[in-house]
Amino acid sequence: MEDYRGHPGINKLGNVVCSRIRLEMESPLVLDFGTIQGNGSLVTDTFPVPIPKGDYMVCRHLTLGPAGSELTSTESSGEHEGHTGGTGEHTHTIPIPEKMRSISPGDRVLVAWVQNEAVVIDIILKS
């Protein structure tokens, strides 16, 4: 390529800028924001066509259930404070906290694109 009007520095800068633009255009979007729709579909900010529920992936921790439902339970045996009779055997239910609930319609979410697959990483909250 010929120097631009006798200025080799301008030509070199132009080539660097062109190659950087080409690289940026070739690298796909990795992270995106999206919204869970009423029917469970996902609409991302850069791909406004709804992705039906079941056609996108969700990280495991976003599938635990609604807030307040049972996450797990513990069984205790033996005597300890608060129990005056019987064997002391009992169960404690541990509910899912609000911050660990499953995704719901209206949630803003962080989406990672893995090739052509959308993966919901987490729920995004205002600061």
C-alpha positions in Angstrom: 0.0 0.0 0.0 1.3 3.4 -0.9 2.1 6.0 1.8 -0.7 8.4 2.3 0.5 11.7 0.7 4.0 11.0 1.7 3.2 10.4 5.4 4.2 6.8 6.3 3.0 7.3 9.9 -0.5 8.0 8.9 -0.6 4.9 6.7 0.8 2.8 9.5 -1.8 4.2 12.0 -4.6 3.5 9.5 -3.5 -0.1 9.1 -3.4 -0.6 12.9 -6.9 0.9 13.3 -8.3 -1.3 10.5 -6.8 -4.5 12.0 -8.2 -3.6 15.5 -11.7 -3.0 14.1 -11.5 -6.3 12.2 -10.5 -8.1 15.4 -13.3 -6.5 17.4 -15.9 -7.4 14.8 -14.8 -11.0 14.8 -15.0 -11.5 18.5 -18.5 -12.4 19.5 -20.5 -10.8 22.4 -19.8 -12.7 25.6 -21.9 -11.1 28.3 -25.3 -9.5 27.9 -28.3 -8.4 30.0 -31.8 -9.9 29.5 -35.3 -10.0 31.0 -37.3 -13.1 31.8 -40.7 -12.8 30.2 -44.1 -13.8 31.6 -44.1 -17.1 29.7 -40.5 -17.9 31.0 -38.8 -16.9 27.7 -35.7 -14.9 27.7 -35.2 -11.6 25.8 -31.6 -10.2 25.8 -30.7 -6.6 25.1 -28.8 -7.5 22.0 -31.1 -10.3 20.7 -34.6 -9.0 21.1 -36.3 -12.2 19.8 -37.7 -14.2 22.7 -35.8 -17.4 23.4 -38.4 -19.9 24.7 -38.1 -21.4 28.1 -36.2 -24.7 27.7 -34.1 -23.3 24.8 -31.7 -21.4 27.0 -29.6 -22.7 29.9 -29.7 -21.6 33.6 -27.0 -22.0 36.2 -28.0 -24.6 38.8 -28.3 -22.1 41.7 -31.2 -20.3 39.9 -33.3 -23.5 39.9 -33.7 -24.0 43.7 -37.3 -22.9 43.8 -39.3 -19.9 45.1 -38.3 -17.9 48.2 -39.7 -19.5 51.3 -40.0 -23.0 49.9 -37.9 -25.7 51.6 -34.2 -25.7 50.7 -33.3 -28.5 53.0 -34.0 -29.8 56.5 -31.9 -31.0 59.4 -32.7 -33.7 62.0 -31.6 -33.3 65.6 -31.6 -35.9 68.3 -30.7 -35.9 72.0 -31.5 -33.4 74.7 -30.7 -29.7 74.4 -32.2 -26.4 75.6 -35.8 -25.7 74.6 -37.0 -29.3 74.9 -38.2 -30.5 78.3 -39.7 -33.9 77.4 -39.4 -36.7 75.0 -36.3 -37.7 73.2 -35.5 -34.3 71.8 -35.7 -35.6 68.3 -37.0 -33.0 65.8 -36.5 -31.5 62.4 -35.6 -27.9 61.3 -36.7 -26.7 57.9 -34.4 -24.3 56.1 -36.2 -22.1 53.6 -34.8 -20.7 50.4 -33.8 -17.1 51.1 -35.0 -14.4 48.6 -31.5 -13.9 47.3 -31.3 -17.6 46.3 -34.7 -18.0 44.6 -35.2 -19.2 41.1 -35.6 -16.8 38.2 -39.1 -15.3 37.8 -40.9 -13.3 35.2 -39.7 -9.7 35.2 -36.2 -10.5 36.5 -33.3 -8.7 34.9 -30.5 -11.3 34.4 -26.9 -11.5 33.4 -26.5 -13.7 30.3 -23.3 -15.3 29.0 -23.2 -16.3 25.4 -21.4 -19.6 24.8 -21.2 -19.9 21.0 -24.9 -19.6 20.1 -26.2 -20.7 23.5 -27.6 -18.2 26.0 -26.8 -19.1 29.7 -28.5 -17.2 32.5 -25.8 -16.6 35.1 -27.6 -14.7 37.8 -30.3 -12.2 38.7 -29.2 -8.6 38.4 -30.3 -6.1 41.1 -30.1 -2.3 41.4 -27.3 -1.1 43.8 
